[in-house]
Amino acid sequence: MAKAFASQGDLTEKEISFTEIGEGLYAFTAEGDPNSGVIIGDDSVMIVEAQATPRLARKVIDCVRSVTDKPISHVVLTHYHAVRVLGASAFGASQVVMSEKARSMVVERGQEDWDSEFDRFPRLFQGHEEIPGLTWPTTTFEGRMSIYLGNRRVDLMQPGRAHTAGDIVVYVPDQNVMFTGDIVEYHSACYCGDGHFHDWPRTLEAIRRFDLDAIAPGRGDALVGRDMVNAALDLTGDFIRSTYRPAARVALRGGSLKDAWDAVRAECDPKFSDYAIYEHCLPFNVARAYDEARDIDTPRIWTAQRDKDMWEALQG
């Protein structure tokens, strides 16, 4: 029997945790669902990642209001994916920030991404009727910029391509804490369908050089303490390499995408099959690894129809 497409069969609500990872810094996590971050400044609050819908964003706001009544002034989006950005309107922030490259990806493929993710994650898009449209930034940057929430400085940086070409991280130097988006995951599969396998390990090492005290990853538990931080970086790197190498070996000898799928499963199933959204991500990951091995540098745009055709070919 064919497996339910992506996460269409995942209808169970996840338990939310709201964890302090530094003074005035919090990670909103939900058992492998997309995380958000909260940075409380002197006069206002910054949100990192907006969730998929205003309905989900309000769950983040409820947690914020449990610790502060300061207004939310900024929403920072680490990349363009629909499950990260389409809830932004709920926060009422005056500034919505992403990298210039991420904005260009909204232009290029934002609607297609929304349509495909909507079909993949029906539970996350409950209440989608409230989404006013694609989320557009008010501010973009290239390389690095700093935002001051009163005296608290927040550094936004592009450490390199990884989960997408437009990824950024959010670093709070006074606490040596970073919000990494989906560059780093913890006991959750990396979604690599728009990724850059060759660059991703170098980007992880650029993050490691900060010698961080805590990380809020894209999915999975908050990582407090350097042992957990380094474990997550190691696990994420292993996931990326274990996905790419068998797919690349197949592609470079002229094998089929289905051959690559079988090779990646043989490598990854024993190590990662219990990770959140593992089965969801695997077909997209294999397809992208197969393409990158054949020198397709820019990930092909996923559409709702391409999603289903690929899923049927590999899992039907």
N, C-alpha and C positions, 0 to 999 in steps of 0.2 A: 504494500500500500504506500502511495506517495505521502511524504510528510507534508503537514500544513505549511503553506508558504511563509517563510521568514518567521515572524512572531505573531501570526494571525491566531495561533492557538493559545497564546500567553495572555490570559484574561484575569489573572490573579493580581489583586492590588498588592503593592509592595510596602513593607514597613519602613517608615521614614526615620532617619536619625539626623540629629542636628548637633554636630560635634565641634567644640572649641579647639582649634588647632594652633592658637596663638592669641595674644591679648587683642581682643576685638576682632578676631578672625574666626570664621565658622565654615564648616563643610556641611552642606545639605546633601545627604546620600539616601538611596532607596534600593538597597539589595540588587545592585547591578543596573538599575535604571539610570538615565543621565543625571549627573550631579550638578549642583550649583554651588557657588561660593559667596560669602558675605564678608565685606571689609568695612568696618565701622571707623570713620574718621572723626575729627573734632566736631564737625557740624553736620555731616551727612554720611550716607551709606553708598557703597558701590556694590553692585551685584555682578558676579561673574557667571555667565550662562543664564539664558532666560527661560529655559524649558520649552516644551513643544506647543503649549497652548496657554492662553490666559488662565484657564482653570488650574493647570498645574503650577503656573507662576504664583497664583494666590496661596498655594501651600508653602512656597518659599517665603512669601510676604508674612504669612502667619508666624513662621518661625522667627523672622526678623523682628516682628513686633513683640515677641516674647523676651527680647533682650535689649531693644532700643526703640525709642519713639522718634529718632532722627529721620529726616526725609531721605528718600532714595534719589540721589542726584545723577548717578551714572549706572549704565548697564554696559558691561564689556563682554564681547562675544569672541571666543577664541577661534572660531571658524564659522563657516556658512551653513552647516547642516540644519535642516528644518527642526529636528528635535531639540536643537540648542537655541534657536533664535525666534521662533514664531510666537512665543509667549511674551515678547518684550513689551508690548503695549500695556500690559497690566501694571507695570512698575511705575509708570508716569514719570520716568526719568527725563531730565532735560538734555542729557547727552547719551547717545548710543555709539559705542566705539568698536571698531574692528580694523584689521589691517586693510591697506588699500588692495592687496591681492585678494583678500576674502570678499571685499565688496565687488571686485571684478568677477568673482565666481558667482555671486548672486545674480549679476547681470547675465552671465553666460549660461547658468544652469540652475538658478534658484527655483524657478517654477517646476522644472522637471524633477528636481530633488524633492520638493514638497510633495508632488504627486506620487513619486515612488515610495517615499517614506510613509506617506499616509496609508498606502496599501500594506506596507510591511509591519506597521505598529498600530493596529487599530486601538488598543488600550490607551496608548499615549496620546492619541488624538481625539479622545472623548471631549466633547465641548468645542470641537474645531470651528463651529459656526461663529464663535466670537473672534476668530483670527481676522484682523482687518485687511490682511494682505501680506506680501513679502516684507520682511524687516529690513529697513535701510538704515545705515549709520548716519549720524550727524557729523561724526569726526572719523577720519582715517589717518593712518601713518604708515611709514615704511621704516623698518629697522628697529627703532626704539622711540618711545616717548614716555614722559612722566606726567602723572596727574597728582595734584596735591589736594587731599581732603583735609583742609586746614594745614596743620603741621605734618600730617602723615603723608609720606611720599609713596606712591604706587608706580612701579616701573612696568611698562608693557613692552615686551620684546619678541622678536622673531628669531628663535634659536636655530631654525632650519626647517626644511620640509619634512613632514612625517605623516600624520593622519590625513592632512591635505597640504596643498601648496601654500595656503594662507595662514597656517597655524601661528598663534601667539601664546605666550605664557604671561602670567600676571604675578609679579614678585613684590613682596612687601619687605623691604630691607630691614626695618626696625625689629622684625621678628624672625627674619631669615626663613620665610615661608613662601611657597609658590603654589599657584593654581595653574595646573598644566593643561587643562582640557584633555582631549583624547590622545595626546601624545603619550601619556602614561595611564595605564589601567592597573587595577589590582584584583586578581582573581575574577577578571572579566575578559572576554575575548576582545582583542583589538578589531575594530572594523577597518579593513584595509581597502575597501572598494574604490576609494579616491586617494589612496595613499601612495607613498614613494618609498619603496622597500630599501633601495640603496642608501637613501639619505637618513632614514629613520634611526638606525643605530648611532650615527654621529650626532644627531639631535639629542638623543638620550644622554650621550656622554657630555654634551654641552650643559645639560641640566645637572648632571652629576657633579660637575666642577663647582657648582654653587655650594656644595656640602651642606645641604638644606637640613633644617631641623624638623620640617613637616611639609607635606604635600597634600593638597586636595586633588585627587586624580579625576579623570573624566568619568569613570565608573568604578564602583567598588568602594571599600571602606576608606575613611580618612587615614592618612599615613603619618603617624606622630612618632618622632624619634628617628635617628639616622639609620638604625637597623632596618626599620620598616621601609624607609625611603629607598635605601639601596636594594632591598629585596624586590620592591616593585619595579625599579629600573631594570634589575636583572631579569625578572620574569617577563616584563614587556619585551626586552631585547630578545629573549629566547623565543617568545611567541613569533616575533617578526622573522627571525632567521629560520625557525622551524617551518614556517609557512612558505617562505620564498624559495629556499634551497631545493626542496624536492620538485616544486612546480617548475623552477628554472631548468633543472636537469632534464625534465621531460620536454619542455618547450624547445630547448636548444638542440635536442636530438630529433626534433620533428614530430614528437608525439602529440596526441590530441589533448584537448581540454579535459576530457573525461579521464585520460591517463594521468594527467596532472592532479585531478581531484583524488584519484585513488592513491597516488603517491603522498599527497599532503595528509590525507586521512591516516595513512599508515604511520606517518611521523608524528602527527599532532594529537590524534585521538588518545593515545596512552597518557599524554601529559596534560591535556587541556579540556577533555570532554566534559568535565564537571564545571567548567567556567560559565558564568552568566553569558547569555546570547551566543554561545559557541556555535550551535547548529545554525542559528540565524546568519552569522557572519561568514561561515566557511565558504559557501559558493561564491560570494562576492570577492572574498579574499583570494581564492584560487584563480578566479577570472582575471583579477588585477595583477597578480604575480605572474601569470602566464603572459599577459600583455607586456608587462615591464621587461621580462626576460627577452622579449622580441623587440625591444627598443622602442616601445610606445611610451614616450616619456609623460605625456599629458593624459591622465585617466580619461577614458571615454565616458561620456555622459550617460548616467543611468536614467532610464525612463521606466515608467510603470510597465510598458510592454517588454522592454529588454530584460527587466527583472524577471518576469514570469517565464520568458523564453529560456533564459539561462537556468533558472531553477528547475524547469521541466527537463532540460537536457541533462542536468546533473543528478537530480533527485527523483525524477518522475518514474 
